Amino acid sequence: MTREPTLWIGGAPGSGKTTAAATLAVRHGLHRYHADTRTWDHRARAVAAGNPHAIRWEELTPAQRLDRPLDDLFDMWLHEERADMIAHDAATSPTPLVVEGTPVIPRVTGRHAVWLLIEPALQRHRLTRRGVGDAHLRLYLHLGAHITAQVHAAAAPHITVTPDTTPGQVVAALETHFRDVLTHLPPVTPPMRAALTREANRAVALQYRQFCRRPWNDHTPDRLTAEFECECGGRDCRRVLRLPADHTGPIRAPGHTPVGNVGPPA
């Protein structure tokens, strides 16, 4: 049987793509490829391939990186290089995917793709409210402008996110855009949804373990917290819990009924 096409969702940090992709994945039974959880794997691959920007990143401390000129920091961010890695990962995956991330760019996607475009002022407001510092903020705003230019140059499908746009409206627009694929997917049961959420939580846990293994990093997973999603298996449950990054038990919001046995994070 032919695997369903990959769905691609791109956009700047703060545009709402992660929340929307998570909802689509659980609601429709898709495995989620969240690019942020692959960051350290991609960086290791780039270093192994001899990428000079990736090697330079590893040689600098976090403070030194963020103090670099914006163009230099953008090069070390591996935006284009990671796009190629994401495309390779998606092409070799045996399961139907919704791929979401800032490095999702028109050059590497299939025809089932859409971008969430956000005005700089709104992006700045959202990221500042999340506590993003000035150094990261300048990079994220630059990424937003870069992505918007790429999408317009490619005449690629996009959804404009405004201050009045709700997460529900974004999901509804994506479901309309991807209707031809979503209507042909098999029914999803609560245990399947719970298992898919557990898979996403495992990717988050692995991301933090890989981050803590970097030679320039003195953190350990037990000293960090991360956002994990409720594994109750409800169709529209979007509860997020902040827990220690090394959490290994079931992840369910208070009062949510457990569904099935999906195991601890790997």
C-alpha positions as CSV (number, residue, x, y, z in Angstrom):
1,M,0.0,0.0,0.0
2,T,1.3,3.4,-0.9
3,R,2.1,5.7,2.0
4,E,0.0,8.9,2.3
5,P,1.8,12.1,1.1
6,T,3.8,14.1,3.6
7,L,2.1,17.3,4.8
8,W,4.4,20.3,5.2
9,I,3.9,23.3,7.5
10,G,6.5,26.0,7.5
11,G,6.7,29.4,9.1
12,A,8.7,31.7,11.4
13,P,9.2,31.2,15.1
14,G,6.0,32.4,16.8
15,S,3.7,31.9,13.9
16,G,1.8,29.0,15.6
17,K,2.9,26.2,13.3
18,T,3.9,23.8,16.2
19,T,0.6,24.0,17.9
20,A,-1.3,23.6,14.6
21,A,0.8,20.6,13.5
22,A,0.4,18.9,16.9
23,T,-3.4,19.2,16.6
24,L,-3.4,17.9,13.1
25,A,-1.2,14.9,14.0
26,V,-3.3,13.8,17.0
27,R,-6.7,14.5,15.3
28,H,-5.9,12.7,12.1
29,G,-3.4,10.0,13.1
30,L,-0.3,11.4,11.6
31,H,3.3,11.0,12.9
32,R,4.7,14.4,13.7
33,Y,8.1,15.5,12.5
34,H,8.9,18.5,14.7
35,A,12.1,20.0,13.3
36,D,13.1,21.5,16.7
37,T,13.4,18.0,18.2
38,R,15.9,17.1,15.4
39,T,18.2,20.1,15.9
40,W,21.0,18.3,17.6
41,D,20.9,15.3,15.3
42,H,21.1,17.6,12.3
43,R,24.0,19.6,13.8
44,A,25.9,16.3,14.4
45,R,25.3,15.3,10.8
46,A,26.5,18.7,9.5
47,V,29.7,18.5,11.6
48,A,30.3,15.0,10.4
49,A,29.9,16.2,6.8
50,G,32.5,19.0,7.4
51,N,30.1,21.9,7.3
52,P,32.3,24.9,8.3
53,H,29.3,26.8,9.8
54,A,28.3,23.8,12.0
55,I,31.9,23.3,13.1
56,R,32.3,27.0,14.0
57,W,29.0,26.8,16.0
58,E,30.4,24.0,18.2
59,E,33.6,25.8,18.8
60,L,31.9,28.9,20.2
61,T,30.1,29.2,23.6
62,P,26.4,30.0,23.5
63,A,27.2,33.6,24.6
64,Q,29.8,34.0,21.8
65,R,27.4,32.7,19.2
66,L,24.7,35.2,20.0
67,D,27.2,38.1,20.0
68,R,28.1,37.4,16.4
69,P,26.9,39.7,13.5
70,L,23.4,38.7,12.3
71,D,24.6,37.3,8.9
72,D,27.2,35.1,10.7
73,L,24.6,33.8,13.2
74,F,22.2,33.1,10.3
75,D,24.8,31.0,8.5
76,M,25.6,29.0,11.7
77,W,21.8,28.4,12.1
78,L,22.0,26.0,9.1
79,H,18.6,27.1,7.8
80,E,19.2,25.8,4.2
81,E,21.3,22.8,5.2
82,R,18.7,21.6,7.7
83,A,16.0,22.0,5.1
84,D,17.8,19.4,3.0
85,M,18.2,17.0,6.0
86,I,14.5,17.4,6.8
87,A,13.5,16.5,3.2
88,H,15.8,13.5,3.3
89,D,14.3,12.3,6.6
90,A,10.7,12.7,5.3
91,A,11.5,10.9,2.1
92,T,12.9,7.9,4.0
93,S,10.2,7.7,6.7
94,P,8.0,4.6,6.5
95,T,5.0,6.4,8.1
96,P,2.7,9.2,7.0
97,L,4.0,12.5,8.4
98,V,3.1,16.1,9.1
99,V,6.4,17.9,9.0
100,E,6.7,21.2,10.8
101,G,9.5,23.6,11.3
102,T,11.2,26.9,10.6
103,P,13.6,25.2,8.1
104,V,10.7,23.9,6.0
105,I,11.2,26.0,2.8
106,P,9.5,25.8,-0.6
107,R,12.6,24.4,-2.3
108,V,12.4,21.1,-0.5
109,T,8.6,20.4,0.0
110,G,6.1,18.5,-2.0
111,R,2.9,19.9,-3.3
112,H,1.1,19.4,0.1
113,A,2.6,22.4,1.8
114,V,1.6,25.6,3.4
115,W,3.3,28.4,5.3
116,L,2.1,30.5,8.2
117,L,3.2,34.1,7.6
118,I,3.2,36.6,10.5
119,E,3.8,40.3,10.6
120,P,7.1,41.3,12.4
121,A,5.3,43.3,15.0
122,L,3.0,40.4,16.0
123,Q,5.9,38.0,15.9
124,R,8.0,40.3,18.2
125,H,5.1,40.6,20.6
126,R,4.5,36.8,20.8
127,L,8.2,35.9,21.2
128,T,8.7,38.7,23.8
129,R,5.7,37.4,25.8
130,R,7.4,33.9,25.8
131,G,10.5,35.4,27.3
132,V,12.7,35.2,24.2
133,G,15.8,37.4,24.8
134,D,17.0,40.2,22.5
135,A,19.8,38.1,20.9
136,H,17.5,35.3,19.8
137,L,14.8,37.8,18.9
138,R,16.9,39.5,16.3
139,L,17.6,36.1,14.7
140,Y,14.0,35.0,14.8
141,L,12.7,38.2,13.2
142,H,15.4,37.8,10.5
143,L,14.2,34.2,9.9
144,G,10.6,35.5,9.6
145,A,11.5,38.0,7.0
146,H,13.6,35.5,5.1
147,I,10.9,32.9,5.1
148,T,8.3,35.4,4.0
149,A,10.5,36.4,1.1
150,Q,11.0,32.8,0.1
151,V,7.3,32.0,0.2
152,H,6.4,35.1,-1.9
153,A,9.2,34.4,-4.4
154,A,7.9,30.8,-4.9
155,A,4.2,31.9,-5.0
156,A,3.7,29.2,-2.3
157,P,0.4,28.7,-0.5
158,H,0.3,30.5,2.8
159,I,-2.0,31.6,5.6
160,T,-1.6,35.1,7.1
161,V,-1.6,35.1,10.9
162,T,-3.0,38.3,12.4
163,P,-3.6,39.4,16.0
164,D,-7.2,38.2,15.7
165,T,-6.3,34.7,14.3
166,T,-7.0,31.9,16.8
167,P,-5.2,28.5,16.9
168,G,-8.6,26.9,16.0
169,Q,-8.8,29.1,12.9
170,V,-5.3,28.1,11.8
171,V,-6.1,24.4,12.2
172,A,-9.4,24.8,10.3
173,A,-7.6,26.5,7.5
174,L,-5.0,23.8,7.4
175,E,-7.6,21.1,7.4
176,T,-9.2,22.8,4.4
177,H,-5.9,23.2,2.6
178,F,-5.0,19.5,3.2
179,R,-8.6,18.1,2.7
180,D,-7.7,15.9,-0.2
181,V,-5.2,14.0,2.0
182,L,-6.9,14.1,5.3
183,T,-10.3,12.7,4.0
184,H,-8.5,9.5,2.8
185,L,-6.8,8.7,6.1
186,P,-8.1,5.7,8.1
187,P,-10.1,6.4,11.3
188,V,-8.1,7.2,14.4
189,T,-8.8,5.6,17.8
190,P,-8.0,7.1,21.2
191,P,-5.2,4.5,21.9
192,M,-3.6,5.5,18.5
193,R,-3.8,9.2,19.5
194,A,-2.2,8.4,22.8
195,A,0.6,6.5,21.1
196,L,1.3,9.3,18.7
197,T,1.5,11.8,21.5
198,R,3.8,9.5,23.4
199,E,6.0,9.4,20.3
200,A,6.1,13.2,20.1
201,N,7.0,13.3,23.8
202,R,9.8,10.8,23.3
203,A,11.2,13.1,20.6
204,V,11.2,16.0,23.1
205,A,13.0,14.0,25.8
206,L,15.6,12.8,23.3
207,Q,16.1,16.4,22.1
208,Y,17.0,17.4,25.7
209,R,19.3,14.5,26.2
210,Q,21.2,15.3,23.0
211,F,21.4,19.0,24.0
212,C,22.9,18.0,27.4
213,R,25.6,15.9,25.7
214,R,27.2,18.8,23.9
215,P,30.7,19.4,25.1
216,W,30.1,23.1,25.7
217,N,27.0,22.4,27.8
218,D,27.1,22.0,31.6
219,H,23.3,21.2,31.9
220,T,21.8,17.9,32.8
221,P,18.3,16.8,32.0
222,D,17.3,16.6,35.6
223,R,18.0,20.3,36.0
224,L,15.9,21.4,33.0
225,T,12.2,21.5,32.3
226,A,10.4,20.8,29.1
227,E,6.9,21.0,27.7
228,F,5.2,17.7,27.2
229,E,1.7,17.0,25.8
230,C,-1.1,15.2,27.6
231,E,-1.3,11.5,26.5
232,C,-5.0,11.0,27.3
233,G,-5.8,10.2,23.7
234,G,-8.6,12.8,23.4
235,R,-9.3,14.0,19.9
236,D,-9.0,17.7,20.8
237,C,-6.9,17.6,23.9
238,R,-4.1,20.2,23.7
239,R,-3.0,20.3,27.3
240,V,0.7,20.9,27.8
241,L,2.5,20.2,31.0
242,R,5.9,21.5,32.0
243,L,7.9,18.7,33.6
244,P,11.5,17.8,34.3
245,A,13.2,17.0,31.0
246,D,14.1,13.6,32.3
247,H,10.5,12.7,33.2
248,T,9.8,9.0,32.5
249,G,6.3,8.4,33.8
250,P,2.9,8.7,32.0
251,I,2.1,12.2,31.0
252,R,-1.6,13.2,31.6
253,A,-3.2,16.4,32.6
254,P,-5.0,16.3,36.0
255,G,-8.4,14.6,35.6
256,H,-7.7,13.2,32.2
257,T,-8.5,9.5,31.8
258,P,-5.5,7.3,30.7
259,V,-6.0,5.4,27.4
260,G,-4.0,2.2,26.8
261,N,-0.4,1.4,27.7
262,V,2.0,3.4,25.6
263,G,5.1,3.2,27.7
264,P,7.5,5.7,29.1
265,P,9.7,8.1,27.1
266,A,12.6,6.4,25.5
